[in-house]
Amino acid sequence: MKTKLLFLMILLFTVLLTACSGGNGDTAKTNNGGNAKVDDVIKMVWYPNESGENMKASREEIGRLISEATGKKVEHQLTTDYAIAIETLVNNKADLAFTGSQAYIEAKNRNDAIQTIAVKTGKSGTLDDAKYHSWLAVNVDEQGKYKKNGKFSLDTIANTKFSFVSNSSTSGFKVPSANIIAHFSKQDKYANLTLEDLMEGGPLFSQVLFGNSHQGSAVNLLSGNADVAAFCDTCVDDYVEIADGDENTVGAVYRVKDGAAEPFNTVQGKEFTLMSVTPVLNEPFVVNKDVIGQEDFDKIQKLLTSDEMANNEKIFTAKDSGQTALFTKEGQERLVAVEDKWYDPIRELSK
């Protein structure tokens, strides 16, 4: 009788142990000491900027290649808000994401398991010129309001309706806000100006809007909802064309293309000019090591940094091809591995 009872107890313990282990898949220690399962699905979350229909071909091609490399299903999670994308990654609900550098830093501050895996180079094929541009733009017909002695001046943006992208955007908030605070804090009236002030409006702006994407911020300007807007060059490149001047230079004029897709379809033909241009470190692909595991990390990094990826026209399209893809190629652009410390200059903006 005792032997039978002991056998039943061992059997029960075994069943409970199996149930608690989840049955399938490895586990990885999470940042808070728990266990996150490394399962058979790679979940990739996308920012609003890359969640549109125009980026579908690139998203699906990246998913297909990752699936082939890992032998796992890839699920795309599209978003309409920066915060949702970041929360999904930080809270172990996604394995992989393509984020801005500021969002990466914010995510890593909250979960040390967030790591960079690859970043796009510049034309040289190296990190030396791996930069895009943060713009401050105004409508062409009103550009005279934003000049002093014939030159654009940040002094003129006081008391305007201003549009940012998101407070987690590098080029659409962090960089322009750092420049604005550095400029205005020299004046007694704005000596104590803070990031929170810029997000809330006063004392500098009469109203602050957030476009929730770079495209949305640009449309805020072109539709008349904002007087000045911050957004980046690469995120609107498919929708606009240079109309006058040299690309990415102060005073350059851009026009929304005829037939431009949403959300620019309502502002086709409208023009804006650049009053400020600031280089920014390129955006990284990042992973949550708690849920993706080292084996898949290595496979995906090898894929992303491969010649196959760099030469894939669904992901890297020639600038004059007329096609839309995640990246534009003008030279030797490709993805390369990048370390966390490369983004220290962005961290410095918060100090």
Secondary structure as UniProt FT lines:
FT   HELIX           2..21
FT   STRAND          26..29
FT   TURN            31..32
FT   STRAND          35..38
FT   STRAND          41..46
FT   HELIX           48..50
FT   HELIX           53..55
FT   HELIX           56..70
FT   STRAND          73..78
FT   HELIX           82..90
FT   TURN            91..92
FT   STRAND          96..98
FT   HELIX           101..110
FT   TURN            112..113
FT   STRAND          114..120
FT   TURN            123..124
FT   HELIX           127..129
FT   STRAND          131..139
FT   HELIX           140..146
FT   STRAND          147..148
FT   TURN            149..150
FT   STRAND          151..152
FT   HELIX           154..157
FT   TURN            158..159
FT   STRAND          161..164
FT   TURN            167..168
FT   HELIX           170..174
FT   HELIX           175..184
FT   TURN            185..186
FT   HELIX           188..190
FT   TURN            191..192
FT   HELIX           195..200
FT   TURN            202..204
FT   STRAND          207..210
FT   HELIX           214..222
FT   TURN            223..224
FT   STRAND          228..232
FT   HELIX           233..236
FT   TURN            237..239
FT   STRAND          240..244
FT   TURN            247..248
FT   TURN            250..251
FT   STRAND          253..256
FT   TURN            258..259
FT   TURN            262..263
FT   HELIX           264..266
FT   TURN            268..269
FT   STRAND          271..281
FT   STRAND          284..288
FT   HELIX           289..304
FT   HELIX           307..310
FT   TURN            313..315
FT   STRAND          316..318
FT   TURN            319..320
FT   STRAND          327..329
FT   STRAND          335..336
FT   HELIX           340..343
FT   HELIX           344..348
FT   TURN            349..350
//
